[in-house]
């Protein structure tokens, strides 16, 4: 198989026009994943997790929206900044029982708190009014996660 090396880099205004940057009018899902390490223990639980222990958590933030005139729904860098400021920096290498609101620090409780934090950041910033937080997934182990979706969060409003 032979590969061709591009001779010219595409140039806006010459090879593509601004009105061609937005290819569609569909809603899309945009996702970014993070990891953080934390320690915790569970109350009223008769199993290994009642003792102090740690996890390498994996967090997936999934947003939904329509693209702007450039074909961008939300900048991945903004998702990273919001998640780091509101969640990761607050939980990474921390004792969750101390830093989270009073709750049993289960993945099921944490995923709702994380959703609330990131959702509130989107509301506060108003940078992307066409974007909504669609789902949060929090893996406690490589094979076990809890998730919450926008529709689940809105069920009891």
Secondary structure, DSSP 8 states (H G I E B T S, - for coil): ------SS---BTTTB-GGGS-----EEEEEEEEEEEEEE--SS--SGGGS-EEEEEEEEEEEEEE--TTS-SS-HHHHHHHHIIIIIHHHTTEEHHHHSSSS---HHHHHHHHHHHHHHHHHHH-S-TTEEEEEEEEEEETTEEEEEEHHHHHTT-
